[in-house]
Amino acid sequence: MNRQFGSSQPGNNTPGNTQPGSVQSGNMQLGNIQSGNLDVIGRAQGLQIRLKKVGAFFTQEIVYPGETEPLVGGDEQDIHVIVDGREIRSAFTYAGVSQKPQGSLYLQAVLEHADFSVETNFKLSVRNGFLDVETTFMAHKPLVLSTIENNYRFFGAAGVSSAVDAVGAPVGAGDGGEAGSPVPPMMDAKYAWLPHLKKETRHVAGQHSFRSPCAYLQQGADVFAVIPSLTALRESWKNNWGLPAVLDYVEPNRLRLGLATHAASYQPGENLYFSRQPQSAKENANGCGGLTLNQGEKVSYRFSLMLRKDSSGGAGAGAGNAQREIVRFIWEKYGVQLLDEAWHQYLRFDDCARYAYDALFDRYHAWRAFSLHGKDCGGTVALITRKYEGAFQNEKDTKFAGEIPWKQYLLDRHARNRLELAAKWLFEGTLERVYFDARHNNIRTACGLAYFGARWQDQRLLDAARRTVNLYLAAPETADGMRPAVFSIGSRPGWLNGADGWATSEAFGVADLADTGYWLLQYGMLGGEGAAPSADQVLAVCGKIAESILKKQTDAGFYRRYFPGSTAERPLDSASEDMSTLEQRWFSVNATAAAGRFMAAMAQVTGDQHLLAGAMKTARFIADQVLPEHNWSGQSTPIDYYGGLKRQNCSVIYLAADLFRIIAQITGEKGWLDSGIAILDDLLLYQQLWTPSYLLV
């Protein structure tokens, strides 16, 4: 290692040890190297990377072109390490420039400790504005490493000086800063993104969620992103088996990336999250809780930093374009390579489908064929058992909790049927239900059965698709075209109007009806000789559903979770998919997107301009009220989120993107396509790349 300039070793920072002036080499400019001011500055492609001297340490700062205040900084806690159960947060002890064997120059920051050293090197990426960074941890003695992370605080438009001037008081030691350090900017990120759920401070986005990995913060049009290197993780995975990578967000404006022990929990309430593992000296003495390293052994990881700043103060365009750059950067740097290698796919898509249908019919025996009103019917059943009753009820819904099946089945219509179902539950312990709701939709399954049945000339699949559609067409229909979403099997079968996850509801769900109508339309479009029911029959039913949805649309274009009159205007607290605005009160993004997509699809098939107008009204509402805030909440979306993280549901994002796609196809107007792509960018943040083999479980 060739270490120069700015060393804070004893004796090296006294006057006269370093000559005044600046040094330039390629696109690196080292400035302010003079006695009493040992800042080390690298300039490259507009960004200024500053290793600022603070007392005996150096802290990193990144300044955007044309600005003087940093947009991002280490806040004197640049490195977070847990070694042998001891937690250390520190800035760097050395700063300078190093040259790699291949001739590249790096701005270098080093933390020296008696037990270890941490070296971080900054190099500009090939793409403008993306800064490549590499961090290496080296053990000076045998030890157990539990965490090594780079820490960044996003100052946003406030900068450092203005925030300190506004508050002007020190903070205490701990996660907020070292004792006596300036107050961090009191800036809450308008939008914080992690690739996994986070409910509490200890939760992280674990490496298993790195399917389109990045974390970023947005304040106005100022955006800061951290993107881990999948290439580096792939190269070092075997060596770092005990210490996988993590991304983390600490409110209000801090991002972390590195390696840390974490695990998923299977306990109720924790099964959705990755948690940092608690460390103690006792655990490490027993060889647990981290990666054991001998003297001289190293662990490293790489990542990229992106900064974008709209100096004009624009609110939306700059930040939206920055998110698109992040998505494209990840694809071009990693996705294209993985796609070319084809190392991520073990089965062809047809083989995956065959495996699924073998499970449906043969392994899990989830298919039921029967006759109803003289029609051949059937469906894929969900087996609801008393043993797991609590898992399939909405515990916060006092209307149904503890009352299913008794009052739910005995006090509504078809009492004799419900009595039989209740008896089946009590004495046999199992209910078999066929769902036609947005989450578990048998008509969607029927489309897959029909498609692959025709593709493979498999009569069993074609017959199952036909029976499933027959069952839904046999459902009772209200005067305005609404149909129930759940069918319970028995000698006197019963229909239930709506679904709430696995539980049931007497209310007709908007998303349930719209999604079923959409897939019923797709089934009719598949056609085929001798297909029954006919395409005309299917289209007639779809038309009634679409007209009913259009008539119940609000003036603003949105929908609530249930149709008016079937439930209270304000949703239950457990209905986490419902959102509100000052102007529109309560609405459901899931219901709004599903209804809009179905109306747009019907308009595309039939040419109905009224349905197209309804779909466009829905799309405008989503573009104005939902997309700017990234609030894609839907069914089963967890209610409690940490800090500024938003409630998001991938199914809802997909529905909205598809809505804009269909309208763009009908109208040919680029604005609809641009909005759809912006929505799709949100979805690509979840899974843009194939799951790497080393993440499979």
MINUGU-395303 format. One line per 10 residues: number of its first residue (from 0); their letters; for each residue x, y, z negated of C-alpha. Coordinates in steps of 0.05 Angstrom, whole numbers. Layout:
<rs>
NUM	A	X:Y:Z  ...
</rs>
This chain:
<rs>
0	MNRQFGSSQP	0:0:0  26:68:20  -1:116:-33  11:191:-25  -13:257:-53  -56:274:-113  -33:221:-162  -55:236:-233  -3:191:-266  32:225:-324
10	GNNTPGNTQP	83:273:-298  56:275:-227  6:331:-237  53:382:-267  70:445:-229  122:433:-175  112:359:-165  70:370:-102  83:421:-48  29:471:-29
20	GSVQSGNMQL	-3:465:39  -44:416:79  -29:354:121  -66:334:184  -64:266:218  -113:246:272  -183:262:248  -160:263:175  -142:330:145  -112:330:75
30	GNIQSGNLDV	-119:399:45  -112:435:-22  -51:394:-42  -18:443:-88  1:451:-160  -58:461:-206  -108:441:-152  -101:368:-131  -165:359:-91  -155:311:-34
40	IGRAQGLQIR	-199:326:26  -210:286:89  -246:316:149  -273:271:203  -327:281:255  -356:339:216  -363:306:148  -317:328:92  -298:273:42  -270:307:-20
50	LKKVGAFFTQ	-236:272:-78  -244:328:-128  -197:335:-188  -236:337:-253  -189:335:-313  -147:273:-308  -193:240:-257  -218:246:-186  -292:242:-166  -317:234:-95
60	EIVYPGETEP	-359:286:-60  -385:287:12  -401:354:44  -444:362:105  -417:404:164  -425:478:154  -440:470:79  -397:485:18  -436:446:-34  -434:370:-32
70	LVGGDEQDIH	-496:332:-11  -471:268:-46  -423:257:-103  -397:206:-153  -418:250:-211  -354:228:-248  -382:157:-252  -358:133:-185  -345:61:-206  -387:16:-251
80	VIVDGREIRS	-352:-46:-277  -371:-101:-327  -310:-143:-345  -310:-195:-401  -375:-166:-427  -348:-94:-430  -383:-41:-389  -341:15:-358  -364:75:-319  -308:118:-293
90	AFTYAGVSQK	-282:165:-239  -218:148:-202  -147:158:-230  -111:166:-163  -128:200:-97  -90:203:-32  -85:173:37  -64:103:57  -45:71:123  -67:1:142
100	PQGSLYLQAV	-23:-46:182  -63:-33:245  -47:41:239  -114:68:214  -113:122:162  -159:118:102  -175:168:48  -161:128:-15  -186:130:-87  -160:83:-141
110	LEHADFSVET	-182:68:-211  -125:38:-252  -141:1:-316  -98:-43:-360  -139:-105:-341  -156:-89:-268  -154:-39:-211  -208:-16:-163  -189:14:-96  -240:49:-50
120	NFKLSVRNGF	-220:68:21  -260:115:66  -257:110:141  -304:139:193  -347:90:231  -349:87:307  -417:121:306  -419:195:289  -440:209:218  -433:138:191
130	LDVETTFMAH	-375:133:142  -346:63:131  -322:47:61  -287:-13:30  -279:-28:-44  -231:-80:-72  -227:-104:-144  -162:-137:-167  -152:-172:-234  -88:-157:-273
140	KPLVLSTIEN	-101:-216:-319  -149:-274:-323  -219:-245:-333  -293:-253:-318  -322:-201:-271  -397:-191:-278  -407:-125:-240  -368:-80:-193  -408:-24:-160  -398:42:-125
150	NYRFFGAAGV	-443:96:-152  -470:156:-113  -514:214:-135  -555:249:-82  -556:324:-96  -600:342:-38  -614:414:-19  -600:439:-90  -525:424:-88  -483:419:-151
160	SSAVDAVGAP	-471:492:-170  -543:515:-165  -567:457:-208  -515:470:-261  -529:545:-261  -603:532:-269  -595:487:-329  -526:502:-355  -520:449:-410  -480:386:-420
170	VGAGDGGEAG	-510:317:-421  -493:260:-467  -455:197:-450  -490:139:-417  -524:129:-351  -539:203:-344  -465:223:-347  -404:226:-391  -406:270:-453  -392:342:-435
180	SPVPPMMDAK	-402:335:-360  -447:385:-323  -521:371:-320  -538:332:-257  -586:367:-208  -658:360:-230  -680:336:-162  -729:280:-155  -723:242:-89  -787:251:-48
190	YAWLPHLKKE	-778:182:-20  -733:126:-47  -724:61:-9  -699:-7:-32  -708:-72:7  -741:-106:-52  -789:-93:-110  -765:-56:-171  -808:-45:-233  -758:-32:-287
200	TRHVAGQHSF	-687:-5:-293  -656:-75:-297  -687:-97:-231  -645:-95:-168  -651:-112:-94  -614:-178:-94  -573:-204:-36  -628:-253:-18  -669:-192:4  -615:-167:53
210	RSPCAYLQQG	-656:-180:116  -649:-109:141  -607:-82:84  -602:-10:64  -622:37:8  -636:110:21  -663:173:-11  -700:230:23  -712:300:-3  -746:342:50
220	ADVFAVIPSL	-704:330:112  -641:313:72  -627:238:76  -573:195:45  -567:121:60  -523:63:36  -517:4:84  -480:-59:62  -436:-96:112  -467:-163:128
230	TALRESWKNN	-403:-182:165  -362:-173:101  -413:-211:59  -412:-268:109  -336:-270:108  -328:-269:33  -390:-308:10  -354:-372:-8  -303:-334:-50  -357:-292:-83
240	WGLPAVLDYV	-407:-347:-95  -415:-328:-169  -423:-254:-154  -473:-237:-99  -485:-167:-72  -538:-118:-98  -569:-52:-79  -599:-9:-133  -635:56:-143  -633:94:-209
250	EPNRLRLGLA	-682:151:-216  -684:206:-199  -630:207:-145  -575:154:-153  -558:95:-108  -511:38:-125  -481:-17:-82  -433:-73:-101  -430:-143:-130  -467:-161:-194
260	THAASYQPGE	-495:-222:-229  -570:-225:-220  -625:-277:-215  -698:-285:-198  -744:-304:-255  -800:-354:-251  -835:-326:-312  -905:-296:-302  -899:-222:-287  -825:-228:-269
270	NLYFSRQPQS	-828:-276:-210  -827:-220:-159  -763:-188:-183  -687:-197:-185  -660:-177:-253  -590:-160:-275  -565:-215:-321  -550:-191:-392  -476:-197:-408  -444:-209:-475
280	AKENANGCGG	-374:-227:-498  -400:-294:-521  -428:-311:-452  -362:-293:-420  -322:-332:-472  -362:-393:-451  -345:-380:-378  -416:-355:-361  -444:-292:-332  -397:-275:-276
290	LTLNQGEKVS	-340:-292:-230  -276:-319:-262  -213:-287:-231  -140:-302:-245  -85:-251:-245  -76:-221:-175  -141:-248:-147  -185:-199:-109  -258:-188:-93  -280:-139:-39
300	YRFSLMLRKD	-341:-113:-3  -354:-62:51  -411:-14:67  -429:47:108  -455:115:84  -500:160:125  -517:232:112  -567:275:150  -586:346:134  -634:392:170
310	SSGGAGAGAG	-605:460:154  -666:495:183  -708:465:127  -755:425:172  -796:376:132  -812:317:176  -773:310:240  -703:308:212  -718:256:159  -758:213:208
320	NAQREIVRFI	-702:213:258  -652:195:204  -693:134:185  -694:113:257  -619:121:261  -611:75:201  -654:21:232  -618:26:299  -550:26:265  -565:-38:228
330	WEKYGVQLLD	-590:-72:291  -533:-50:336  -479:-66:285  -506:-133:260  -570:-154:296  -541:-157:367  -483:-199:342  -526:-247:303  -574:-254:361  -517:-271:409
340	EAWHQYLRFD	-489:-322:361  -556:-356:349  -528:-385:285  -590:-364:245  -643:-408:278  -645:-483:265  -711:-501:298  -745:-478:361  -811:-441:350  -851:-499:377
350	DCARYAYDAL	-817:-546:328  -834:-498:271  -907:-498:293  -908:-575:297  -880:-579:227  -934:-532:201  -991:-570:235  -964:-637:211  -967:-609:141  -1038:-583:152
360	FDRYHAWRAF	-1067:-650:176  -1022:-704:149  -978:-684:91  -1023:-637:51  -1090:-660:79  -1117:-589:78  -1161:-598:139  -1236:-613:130  -1283:-632:186  -1359:-634:174
370	SLHGKDCGGT	-1426:-619:205  -1466:-556:187  -1536:-542:215  -1522:-594:269  -1457:-561:291  -1387:-591:288  -1351:-547:237  -1287:-549:197  -1232:-508:166  -1168:-506:127
380	VALITRKYEG	-1186:-507:53  -1155:-475:-7  -1159:-521:-67  -1176:-479:-129  -1167:-520:-192  -1188:-505:-264  -1118:-518:-288  -1094:-454:-253  -1159:-415:-260  -1123:-353:-287
390	AFQNEKDTKF	-1077:-349:-227  -1136:-341:-179  -1177:-289:-217  -1168:-215:-222  -1153:-210:-296  -1165:-134:-298  -1232:-141:-264  -1280:-147:-323  -1338:-161:-277  -1310:-229:-259
400	AGEIPWKQYL	-1255:-247:-309  -1278:-304:-353  -1344:-309:-316  -1323:-351:-257  -1354:-398:-240  -1414:-392:-287  -1445:-323:-278  -1414:-311:-210  -1446:-374:-182  -1510:-378:-222
410	LDRHARNRLE	-1535:-306:-221  -1532:-288:-148  -1566:-315:-85  -1567:-390:-68  -1572:-408:-142  -1580:-483:-128  -1518:-484:-85  -1478:-446:-138  -1502:-495:-192  -1474:-552:-151
420	LAAKWLFEGT	-1408:-515:-142  -1404:-500:-216  -1416:-573:-232  -1362:-593:-183  -1314:-545:-217  -1331:-570:-287  -1331:-645:-274  -1283:-653:-215  -1239:-594:-232  -1231:-571:-159
430	LERVYFDARH	-1266:-525:-111  -1252:-528:-37  -1259:-462:-2  -1251:-440:71  -1230:-366:73  -1243:-316:128  -1213:-256:93  -1156:-211:113  -1105:-250:72  -1124:-322:86
440	NNIRTACGLA	-1160:-320:152  -1182:-385:184  -1199:-351:250  -1127:-328:255  -1107:-401:243  -1157:-422:297  -1122:-377:348  -1056:-413:334  -1089:-481:338  -1121:-463:404
450	YFGARWQDQR	-1057:-434:433  -1012:-492:415  -1067:-543:429  -1070:-517:501  -995:-512:506  -983:-583:483  -1048:-613:510  -1064:-634:438  -1139:-648:432  -1136:-652:356
460	LLDAARRTVN	-1113:-580:351  -1164:-556:403  -1220:-591:366  -1198:-561:299  -1198:-491:330  -1268:-500:359  -1296:-527:293  -1266:-468:254  -1298:-417:300  -1364:-455:298
470	LYLAAPETAD	-1364:-450:222  -1356:-375:222  -1409:-366:275  -1456:-407:231  -1448:-358:173  -1510:-317:153  -1511:-248:184  -1539:-184:154  -1583:-138:195  -1524:-93:211
480	GMRPAVFSIG	-1477:-149:232  -1437:-164:169  -1417:-235:152  -1390:-268:89  -1316:-284:81  -1315:-348:39  -1347:-416:50  -1349:-466:-7  -1355:-539:14  -1408:-584:-18
490	SRPGWLNGAD	-1469:-625:0  -1508:-559:-3  -1453:-511:18  -1452:-439:-2  -1426:-373:26  -1394:-317:-14  -1393:-247:14  -1323:-224:0  -1255:-243:-27  -1208:-211:-77
500	GWATSEAFGV	-1145:-252:-67  -1165:-322:-87  -1224:-297:-127  -1290:-279:-96  -1334:-217:-94  -1405:-202:-75  -1381:-140:-38  -1366:-143:36  -1294:-124:46  -1277:-78:104
510	ADLADTGYWL	-1209:-109:119  -1239:-179:114  -1292:-165:166  -1246:-125:212  -1189:-175:212  -1236:-234:224  -1269:-196:281  -1201:-181:312  -1179:-253:312  -1246:-277:336
520	LQYGMLGGEG	-1238:-230:395  -1168:-259:409  -1197:-329:407  -1250:-310:458  -1196:-280:503  -1157:-346:502  -1215:-377:542  -1203:-445:574  -1249:-490:614  -1306:-519:575
530	AAPSADQVLA	-1288:-479:514  -1343:-476:462  -1365:-429:436  -1364:-388:499  -1327:-322:507  -1393:-286:516  -1420:-313:451  -1357:-293:414  -1357:-224:445  -1429:-213:424
540	VCGKIAESIL	-1413:-227:351  -1350:-184:354  -1392:-127:383  -1441:-128:324  -1383:-127:274  -1349:-70:310  -1412:-28:314  -1425:-39:240  -1354:-17:223  -1359:45:268
550	KKQTDAGFYR	-1425:67:237  -1396:63:167  -1334:104:183  -1324:167:141  -1321:235:175  -1246:239:161  -1235:171:194  -1215:129:133  -1248:70:100  -1253:48:28
560	RYFPGSTAER	-1240:-23:7  -1313:-45:8  -1371:-22:50  -1416:32:18  -1470:5:-27  -1434:-60:-42  -1391:-34:-99  -1376:28:-139  -1350:87:-100  -1287:89:-142
570	PLDSASEDMS	-1248:23:-138  -1230:-19:-198  -1163:-4:-230  -1138:-71:-205  -1150:-52:-132  -1079:-30:-120  -1089:-22:-45  -1132:40:-55  -1099:108:-48  -1124:178:-60
580	TLEQRWFSVN	-1110:249:-35  -1135:316:-61  -1176:323:2  -1204:253:12  -1208:221:-57  -1204:146:-53  -1188:106:9  -1156:40:27  -1098:40:77  -1108:-35:88
590	ATAAAGRFMA	-1182:-27:105  -1169:35:147  -1114:3:189  -1152:-62:198  -1216:-27:219  -1179:19:267  -1142:-38:300  -1205:-79:311  -1243:-20:341  -1183:-5:387
600	AMAQVTGDQH	-1178:-78:409  -1253:-79:424  -1247:-14:464  -1190:-44:504  -1231:-105:523  -1299:-73:533  -1281:-1:553  -1328:26:498  -1308:99:489  -1346:106:423
610	LLAGAMKTAR	-1303:51:392  -1240:83:421  -1260:150:390  -1269:115:323  -1201:81:328  -1167:147:346  -1200:182:287  -1172:127:242  -1103:133:273  -1101:208:263
620	FIADQVLPEH	-1118:200:190  -1061:149:182  -1012:195:218  -1031:254:175  -1042:223:106  -1003:157:103  -943:158:149  -909:221:120  -910:191:50  -896:118:71
630	NWSGQSTPID	-954:96:26  -970:29:58  -1007:-3:-1  -1048:-65:10  -1079:-126:-23  -1035:-158:-77  -986:-99:-76  -958:-92:-146  -986:-31:-181  -926:-11:-223
640	YYGGLKRQNC	-865:15:-186  -801:45:-212  -786:118:-202  -802:145:-133  -810:78:-99  -874:71:-59  -925:15:-59  -918:-19:8  -948:-80:42  -917:-107:106
650	SVIYLAADLF	-984:-132:132  -1012:-62:127  -953:-31:164  -961:-83:219  -1035:-69:226  -1023:6:232  -966:-2:282  -1010:-48:324  -1067:3:322  -1022:57:352
660	RIIAQITGEK	-995:7:403  -1064:-9:429  -1086:64:433  -1021:81:470  -1036:25:520  -1107:51:532  -1091:125:537  -1020:123:564  -1003:182:518  -933:182:490
670	GWLDSGIAIL	-952:214:424  -989:151:402  -929:108:421  -881:153:382  -923:149:319  -928:73:327  -853:67:333  -844:110:271  -890:62:233  -853:3:262
680	DDLLLYQQLW	-788:32:235  -817:26:165  -831:-48:179  -762:-60:208  -732:-38:141  -760:-102:112  -738:-154:163  -701:-133:225  -648:-188:223  -655:-262:216
690	TPSYLLV	-643:-290:147  -569:-310:144  -556:-382:129  -519:-367:64  -583:-335:37  -628:-394:50  -655:-432:-10
</rs>
